[in-house]
Amino acid sequence: MKKILFILLFSYSIVAFSQETGVVKAPKQYSVEMGYRYMHKNTFINQANTGYTVLFDYAWQLSGFGGDKAPTYLSVPIGYTYLLADNGNANENMRILSYGWTVRHMFRKGKKHMPFLGYSLLLNQLSINGTEGQVFGHQTKFDCGVDFVTGKRLRPFVKAEWSMTRYPRLQQDKGDWLYAAELKAGFRF
């Protein structure tokens, strides 16, 4: 009973404090992007080096709430990539499911063209057609691009990305690596 009373009083004090101090909910932003991926280095046996990717992103604004400061966003992306085998054998195509965290720094505020830089730490689940199981890897990704403010609810953007992903091998000193470059376009709303 004491725990319940403590939780209720604690919750009430948080609500009362937030109303008194004027705590404002962070603006949210959703993004959908699609693009083309080229793997310029792939150490897996099958060479699936080109493919297509789609990603959904849910972001919270962290800074730049007032004044002339440009905003920074923290987001939770989830993406899917389908890579086509170079030899045309559909049994060697690769699929990658990615999820993790992204920080995106905008360099302008309130302009028609707003450039940005982003940094992502993602987990990947890679599977290969015709091969049992999946392997998990760690992806580090850097991106740069431009948001186009059109005055409408949907705000288009384009960006270029570079990433590296390491997939460990059990009982091996070396793991597999994927190095990729991507071009993407999408909308924020």
SVG drawing of the C-alpha trace seen along z (x, -y; Angstrom):
<svg xmlns="http://www.w3.org/2000/svg" viewBox="-2 -34 44 58">
<polyline fill="none" stroke="black" stroke-width="0.4" points="0.0,0.0 2.9,-2.4 4.4,-1.7 1.2,-2.6 0.8,-5.7 4.4,-6.7 4.0,-6.1 0.8,-8.2 2.4,-11.1 5.5,-10.9 3.4,-10.9 1.3,-13.8 4.4,-15.8 5.9,-15.2 2.7,-16.4 2.4,-19.4 6.1,-20.3 5.8,-20.0 2.8,-22.3 4.5,-24.9 7.8,-24.9 6.1,-25.0 7.6,-21.7 6.7,-21.3 6.5,-18.1 9.2,-17.6 8.1,-18.0 8.1,-14.7 8.9,-14.1 8.3,-11.0 10.3,-10.1 9.9,-7.6 12.9,-7.1 13.7,-4.9 16.9,-4.4 19.6,-2.5 22.5,-0.7 25.9,0.1 28.3,2.3 31.8,1.3 33.2,4.0 31.6,7.3 33.6,10.0 30.8,12.6 31.2,15.5 28.2,14.5 28.7,11.1 25.3,9.4 26.5,5.8 23.6,3.8 20.0,3.4 17.2,1.4 16.3,0.1 13.4,-1.4 13.4,-3.0 10.9,-4.5 12.1,-6.9 10.4,-8.3 12.3,-11.3 12.1,-13.6 13.5,-17.2 16.3,-17.6 17.4,-21.2 16.6,-24.4 13.2,-25.0 13.4,-28.8 15.4,-31.5 17.7,-31.1 19.3,-27.7 18.9,-24.9 17.2,-21.7 18.8,-18.4 16.8,-15.2 17.2,-11.8 15.4,-9.1 14.6,-5.4 14.8,-4.1 13.8,-0.7 14.9,0.3 14.8,3.1 17.4,3.7 17.2,6.3 20.5,7.0 20.6,8.8 23.3,11.4 25.8,10.3 25.6,13.7 21.8,13.4 21.2,16.4 18.1,15.6 19.3,18.2 22.2,15.9 20.2,12.6 20.6,11.0 18.1,9.4 19.0,7.0 16.7,5.7 18.2,2.6 17.2,0.8 18.8,-1.4 19.5,-5.1 20.2,-8.1 21.2,-11.7 20.5,-14.3 22.0,-17.8 20.3,-20.5 22.5,-23.4 19.8,-26.0 16.4,-26.9 13.5,-28.4 15.1,-28.4 13.9,-26.8 17.0,-24.5 18.1,-23.0 21.3,-20.9 21.9,-18.2 24.4,-15.6 23.5,-12.4 25.2,-9.6 23.6,-6.2 24.4,-3.1 22.3,-0.2 21.9,3.5 21.5,5.6 19.9,9.0 21.3,10.4 19.9,13.5 20.9,15.1 18.4,16.9 19.1,20.6 21.1,20.4 19.7,21.4 19.8,18.9 20.7,15.3 23.7,13.3 23.6,10.2 25.9,7.3 26.7,3.8 26.4,0.9 27.9,-2.6 26.4,-5.0 27.1,-8.6 24.8,-10.7 24.4,-14.2 21.6,-15.7 19.2,-18.6 15.6,-19.1 13.4,-21.1 10.9,-23.3 7.9,-23.6 5.3,-25.1 3.3,-21.9 2.8,-19.2 5.2,-16.8 8.8,-18.0 10.9,-16.2 14.6,-15.5 17.6,-13.8 20.7,-12.4 23.8,-10.3 25.0,-7.7 28.2,-5.8 28.2,-2.8 30.3,0.0 28.9,3.2 30.7,5.9 29.3,9.4 31.2,11.7 32.0,15.3 32.1,17.9 35.5,19.3 37.2,17.0 39.5,14.1 38.0,12.1 34.4,11.3 32.7,10.3 32.4,6.7 30.0,4.8 30.9,1.3 28.1,-0.6 27.2,-3.8 23.5,-4.8 21.5,-7.5 18.1,-8.1 15.1,-10.4 12.1,-10.7 9.5,-12.8 9.3,-14.1 6.0,-14.9"/>
</svg>
